[in-house]
Amino acid sequence: MKYLGIPISNKHLNTSAFSFLPQKLYKRLDPWKGKHLTSGGRQILSNTCLSSIPLYCMGFYWLQDGVHKKMDSIKANFLWQGTEDKFRYHMAKWEMVSRPKDQGDLGIINTRLMNDCLLVKWIWKILQEPDELWFKLLKTKYMRGTNFFSAKSKGESQFWQGLQKVKHLFKWGATLTIGRGNNCFFWHDCWLHEVPLKIYYEDLYRMVSHPDRVVWDCWVDQDWVVQFRRALSSEEFQRWTLLYDELQHFSIDETIPDRVSWALEKTKMFTTKSLYIFLSNRGIPSRVAGLIWKCKIPLKIKFFLWQTFNNKLPVGLSLLKRGWKGDGKCCLCGVLETINHILFDCVLAKLIWSIIREVLCLGDVPHSLQELTEGWLWGKGLLSMRVLMFLFAGFAWTLWVTRNKMAIEKHFPNTPSDVLFDALRDGRYS
Ligand SMILES: [Zn+2]
């Protein structure tokens, strides 16, 4: 049955129990009529609307990968082809599309990652030990005589199982301040150093009799006691003395509970956003990407530039690689069509670039995307990077639109200067 919008059952909820989520996404697409939306519009709707539909349910359950995959494929279809039935190639993998914008990608919400982060919020709540009924219930049922992290993951509650699945993520942002020491593992948690003692003193950890003790257990009669499985060698004893000396600076205060704070936020309080950003920001920020997303141009042209710089435009060569049956040649020059060909090497592109060079007194113009990103974009006398990116965006978009008119609609411009006037006219940006 469903209770307050989420499925509950006394049995394990499998993928089919959550199939209502992809269906909801699918239904939502219908009235939008994706064919009237630009790529930029589809990108926004995908993020603001489609990705937010499952959020509520994801705050309670750890959804199976199969459910996420189904939702991803609906979002991917919508992003690349709208709601039209006509097949369009997906030019980039979904993992790439959902990487953050500052790393050069589209930043569409990764629901798998978001699902994990939303559940980690419960761990934060549990460790704040509220007096609320839900917490008392969990405590009596699953944490009898132990804390959250050492509790067994087994149990009928799917909610509880979900929390256990994401508990390793909590350690990325949590820092412990020891009071009583009963909620902190002596060897497994970060409390004395920024890494757990089992890593810092790996040699000693291999010999301890009770590796799962909490800090409180090792504080006996105002002294630190750790038991080892055998007598220590003189070298090992020196290592233990080192640890023992460090522990002397530390004392247990039975009146204060252990406190957890969140290192990824200035307020030291947990936020889902901070964890999501931390977990998805594992790449290197891209300089070109920063420039694209900040440029004052319509979103559909930003999307086009993202495709251009990542080699994801549906040009002849890329389509042939995906099994397309056409010849993949430029309709003006008859050579194999690549992004560099359309934007730099084609007769039309060469003409446009030479006019740009003369009119703007640029001295030199780039001959490939590589030259553009490795030198040309980063400053030309009085023209700043943003202006250069803006110029490139305009001319590249015009060349692309002209190419599509020629290749798909078989509509050729009367003279090459028509293309230039199109580029200069505001109408091209609309
Ligand atoms: Zn050509």
Residues whose N, C-alpha, C, O or C-beta is under 5 A from the ligand:
A	BS01	ZN	C330 L332 C333 C346 V347
